[in-house]
Amino acid sequence: MASSIKNFILVASGKGGVGKSTVATNLAMALARAGHSTGLLDADIYGPSIPTMMGRTESPRAGEDKQIIPPMKFGLKLMSIGYLVDASQAMVWRGPMLAGAATQLVQDVAWGELDYLVVDLPPGTGDVQLTLAQKFKVTGAVLVTTPQKVALVDVIRAKTMFDKVRIRTLGLVENMSYFMCPDNGKRYDIFGTGGGEAAARELGVEFLGRVPIEPAVRECGDAGEPVVSAFPESESAKSFTAIAAELGKLVEVVNVERAEREQKRRILPIVQ
């Protein structure tokens, strides 16, 4: 149930193809490895990625109170529409049905006490994003982009959406930032350089960090174990771990500010 989740983190992007699911999965894995009770929710109803990226698990089952018991793997509680329907079945649903399904994956799942629920949103700014942002007490959003300009333009749209529904954007992650050639040790900025930091400055949000291109990230995603778990000493895993640490610091600040605002609201009627 949503009431047992301390921090509700939305991982979003303005467009597909920037590695948002990879970031969400490894961010959740890094938080779990840091000792936080963590859940990972795949809210992309049309194109669920988590069942592939986390590998085969036991199927979700119904509890005594008719809530869904989520499978657990690598220390993460998991939920995705991909665990509930046949992989070959097309989800031919309109917007309200998508939003309703995403809501049920939060409300009807026995998450237990969680420090973090990391939500892998579908790309764009549609019904699922708006519904989750409006229905639940969201701590904040993490935006994922790549260095090139076309991706940065789209991430600005995502930030604007969260502003409209009063969700704080905690920071920005630049994925596929650079490639370190193992043969000569040279760094290649395949998609350009500095775009993520520039976008963070323009949007007025924290730059959480950059993740390099490494074959191990793709290989681990295909094999069903996040790189943070499979190869924790890799450069990409170290990047995800550092990003998770920065996110944790920001979440602490947000929660202190929220508590202070709620305290003022309780005191104000008494003063009046």
C-alpha positions as CSV (number, residue, x, y, z in Angstrom):
1,M,0.0,0.0,0.0
2,A,1.1,3.5,-0.8
3,S,0.8,4.6,2.9
4,S,3.8,2.4,3.8
5,I,6.2,4.0,1.3
6,K,8.4,6.6,2.8
7,N,9.8,8.0,-0.5
8,F,8.1,7.8,-3.8
9,I,10.7,8.5,-6.6
10,L,9.6,8.9,-10.2
11,V,12.2,8.2,-12.9
12,A,11.2,10.0,-16.1
13,S,12.3,11.1,-19.5
14,G,10.9,13.3,-22.2
15,K,11.5,10.7,-24.9
16,G,12.3,7.0,-25.3
17,G,15.7,5.6,-26.0
18,V,17.7,7.4,-23.3
19,G,18.1,4.4,-21.0
20,K,15.5,5.5,-18.5
21,S,14.7,1.9,-17.4
22,T,18.4,1.1,-17.1
23,V,18.8,4.1,-14.8
24,A,15.7,3.3,-12.8
25,T,16.7,-0.4,-12.3
26,N,20.3,0.3,-11.3
27,L,19.3,3.3,-9.1
28,A,16.9,1.0,-7.2
29,M,19.6,-1.6,-7.0
30,A,22.2,0.9,-5.6
31,L,19.7,2.1,-3.0
32,A,19.0,-1.5,-1.9
33,R,22.8,-2.3,-1.7
34,A,23.1,0.8,0.5
35,G,20.8,-0.8,3.0
36,H,17.5,0.8,2.1
37,S,14.3,-1.3,1.8
38,T,13.5,-0.6,-1.9
39,G,10.8,-1.5,-4.4
40,L,10.9,-1.1,-8.2
41,L,7.7,-0.5,-10.1
42,D,7.5,-0.7,-13.8
43,A,4.8,1.7,-14.8
44,D,5.3,1.4,-18.5
45,I,2.2,-0.6,-19.4
46,Y,2.8,-0.7,-23.1
47,G,6.5,-1.6,-23.0
48,P,7.4,-3.2,-19.6
49,S,11.2,-3.6,-19.3
50,I,11.7,-4.7,-15.7
51,P,10.9,-8.4,-16.3
52,T,13.7,-8.7,-18.8
53,M,16.2,-6.5,-16.9
54,M,15.6,-8.2,-13.6
55,G,15.4,-11.8,-15.1
56,R,13.0,-14.5,-14.3
57,T,11.3,-14.5,-10.8
58,E,8.5,-16.2,-9.1
59,S,5.1,-15.0,-10.3
60,P,3.2,-12.4,-8.2
61,R,0.6,-14.1,-6.0
62,A,-2.5,-13.0,-4.1
63,G,-2.3,-12.5,-0.4
64,E,-5.0,-13.2,2.2
65,D,-6.3,-9.6,1.9
66,K,-6.4,-9.9,-1.9
67,Q,-3.4,-7.7,-2.3
68,I,-0.7,-8.8,-4.7
69,I,2.5,-10.2,-3.1
70,P,5.4,-8.8,-5.3
71,P,8.2,-11.1,-6.3
72,M,11.6,-10.3,-4.8
73,K,15.0,-10.5,-6.5
74,F,18.5,-9.1,-5.6
75,G,17.0,-7.6,-2.5
76,L,14.4,-5.6,-4.5
77,K,10.6,-6.0,-4.4
78,L,9.4,-5.9,-8.0
79,M,6.1,-5.2,-9.8
80,S,5.3,-4.9,-13.5
81,I,2.4,-5.5,-15.8
82,G,4.8,-7.8,-17.5
83,Y,4.5,-10.3,-14.6
84,L,0.7,-10.4,-14.9
85,V,0.1,-10.8,-18.7
86,D,1.5,-12.9,-21.4
87,A,4.6,-11.3,-23.0
88,S,3.1,-11.8,-26.5
89,Q,-0.1,-10.0,-25.6
90,A,-0.5,-6.4,-26.9
91,M,-1.9,-4.0,-24.3
92,V,-4.5,-2.3,-26.5
93,W,-5.7,0.2,-23.9
94,R,-6.8,3.8,-23.9
95,G,-5.3,6.4,-21.6
96,P,-7.7,6.0,-18.6
97,M,-7.2,2.2,-18.6
98,L,-3.4,2.7,-18.6
99,A,-3.6,5.2,-15.7
100,G,-5.9,2.9,-13.8
101,A,-3.6,-0.1,-14.2
102,A,-0.6,1.9,-13.0
103,T,-2.5,3.1,-10.0
104,Q,-3.5,-0.5,-9.1
105,L,0.2,-1.5,-9.3
106,V,0.8,0.9,-6.4
107,Q,-2.4,0.5,-4.4
108,D,-3.1,-3.2,-4.7
109,V,0.4,-4.5,-4.1
110,A,1.6,-5.4,-0.6
111,W,4.8,-3.4,-0.7
112,G,5.3,-3.5,3.0
113,E,7.5,-0.9,4.7
114,L,9.7,0.7,2.0
115,D,12.3,3.4,2.3
116,Y,12.1,3.9,-1.5
117,L,9.7,3.0,-4.3
118,V,11.5,3.7,-7.6
119,V,9.0,4.1,-10.4
120,D,10.1,3.6,-14.0
121,L,7.6,5.8,-15.9
122,P,6.8,5.4,-19.5
123,P,8.5,8.0,-21.8
124,G,6.8,11.3,-22.4
125,T,4.2,13.3,-20.5
126,G,0.9,11.3,-20.7
127,D,-1.8,9.9,-18.5
128,V,0.3,7.5,-16.4
129,Q,2.7,10.2,-15.4
130,L,0.0,12.7,-14.5
131,T,-2.1,10.2,-12.6
132,L,0.7,8.9,-10.4
133,A,1.9,12.4,-9.8
134,Q,-1.5,13.5,-8.7
135,K,-2.7,10.5,-6.7
136,F,0.3,9.8,-4.5
137,K,2.5,11.7,-2.2
138,V,5.5,11.8,-4.5
139,T,8.9,12.8,-3.0
140,G,10.3,13.9,-6.3
141,A,11.3,13.1,-9.8
142,V,14.6,12.1,-11.4
143,L,15.0,13.1,-15.1
144,V,17.1,11.0,-17.5
145,T,18.7,12.4,-20.6
146,T,21.6,11.9,-23.0
147,P,24.1,14.6,-24.0
148,Q,22.7,15.4,-27.4
149,K,20.4,18.4,-27.9
150,V,17.4,16.5,-29.2
151,A,17.1,14.6,-25.9
152,L,17.7,17.8,-23.8
153,V,14.7,19.6,-25.5
154,D,12.4,16.7,-24.5
155,V,13.6,16.6,-20.9
156,I,12.7,20.2,-20.5
157,R,9.1,19.2,-21.4
158,A,9.2,16.6,-18.7
159,K,10.4,19.1,-16.1
160,T,7.5,21.5,-17.1
161,M,5.0,18.7,-16.6
162,F,6.2,18.0,-13.0
163,D,6.2,21.8,-12.3
164,K,2.5,21.9,-13.3
165,V,1.5,19.1,-10.9
166,R,3.8,20.5,-8.2
167,I,6.2,17.6,-8.1
168,R,9.8,18.6,-7.3
169,T,12.4,17.6,-9.8
170,L,15.2,16.3,-7.6
171,G,17.8,16.2,-10.3
172,L,19.0,15.1,-13.7
173,V,21.1,12.1,-14.8
174,E,23.1,12.1,-18.0
175,N,23.1,8.6,-19.4
176,M,25.4,7.3,-22.2
177,S,27.7,10.2,-21.3
178,Y,31.0,8.9,-22.8
179,F,32.8,5.8,-23.8
180,M,36.2,4.8,-22.4
181,C,38.0,2.7,-25.1
182,P,39.5,-0.4,-23.4
183,D,42.1,-0.7,-26.1
184,N,43.7,2.7,-25.8
185,G,42.2,4.2,-22.6
186,K,40.9,7.2,-24.5
187,R,37.6,8.9,-23.8
188,Y,35.1,9.4,-26.6
189,D,32.2,11.7,-26.2
190,I,30.0,9.9,-28.8
191,F,26.9,12.0,-28.1
192,G,28.6,15.3,-27.3
193,T,29.6,16.6,-23.9
194,G,28.3,18.9,-21.2
195,G,24.7,18.8,-22.3
196,G,23.3,17.3,-19.1
197,E,25.0,19.8,-16.8
198,A,23.9,22.6,-19.1
199,A,20.3,21.4,-19.0
200,A,20.4,21.0,-15.2
201,R,21.6,24.7,-14.9
202,E,18.9,25.9,-17.3
203,L,16.2,24.0,-15.4
204,G,17.5,25.0,-12.0
205,V,17.9,21.4,-10.7
206,E,20.8,19.3,-9.4
207,F,23.0,17.5,-11.8
208,L,23.2,14.0,-10.1
209,G,25.9,12.6,-12.3
210,R,26.8,11.0,-15.6
211,V,26.8,7.3,-16.6
212,P,29.3,6.1,-19.2
213,I,28.6,3.7,-22.1
214,E,29.8,0.2,-21.1
215,P,29.0,-3.0,-22.9
216,A,28.4,-4.6,-19.4
217,V,25.3,-2.4,-18.8
218,R,23.6,-3.8,-21.9
219,E,24.8,-7.3,-21.3
220,C,23.6,-7.3,-17.7
221,G,20.2,-5.9,-18.7
222,D,19.8,-8.6,-21.3
223,A,21.0,-11.3,-18.8
224,G,18.6,-10.2,-16.1
225,E,20.9,-8.8,-13.4
226,P,21.6,-5.1,-13.1
227,V,25.2,-4.1,-13.5
228,V,25.3,-2.6,-10.0
229,S,24.7,-6.1,-8.7
230,A,26.7,-8.1,-11.3
231,F,29.8,-5.9,-11.6
232,P,29.8,-3.4,-8.7
233,E,33.4,-2.3,-9.4
234,S,32.6,-1.3,-13.0
235,E,32.6,2.4,-13.9
236,S,28.9,2.5,-14.7
237,A,28.1,0.7,-11.4
238,K,30.2,3.2,-9.5
239,S,28.4,6.0,-11.3
240,F,25.0,4.6,-10.3
241,T,26.1,4.2,-6.7
242,A,27.3,7.8,-6.5
243,I,24.1,9.0,-8.1
244,A,22.0,7.1,-5.5
245,A,24.0,8.6,-2.7
246,E,23.4,12.1,-4.1
247,L,19.7,11.3,-4.5
248,G,19.6,10.2,-0.8
249,K,21.0,13.5,0.3
250,L,18.5,15.4,-1.7
251,V,15.6,13.3,-0.4
252,E,16.7,14.0,3.2
253,V,16.6,17.8,2.4
254,V,13.1,17.5,0.8
255,N,11.7,15.6,3.7
256,V,13.0,18.1,6.3
257,E,11.5,20.9,4.3
258,R,8.2,19.1,3.9
259,A,8.1,18.4,7.7
260,E,8.7,22.1,8.4
261,R,5.9,23.2,6.1
262,E,3.5,20.7,7.7
263,Q,4.5,21.9,11.1
264,K,3.8,25.5,10.2
265,R,0.4,24.5,8.8
266,R,-0.5,22.8,12.1
267,I,0.7,25.8,14.1
268,L,-0.9,28.6,12.0
269,P,-4.6,27.8,12.9
270,I,-3.7,27.9,16.6
271,V,-1.9,31.3,16.2
272,Q,-4.9,32.7,14.3
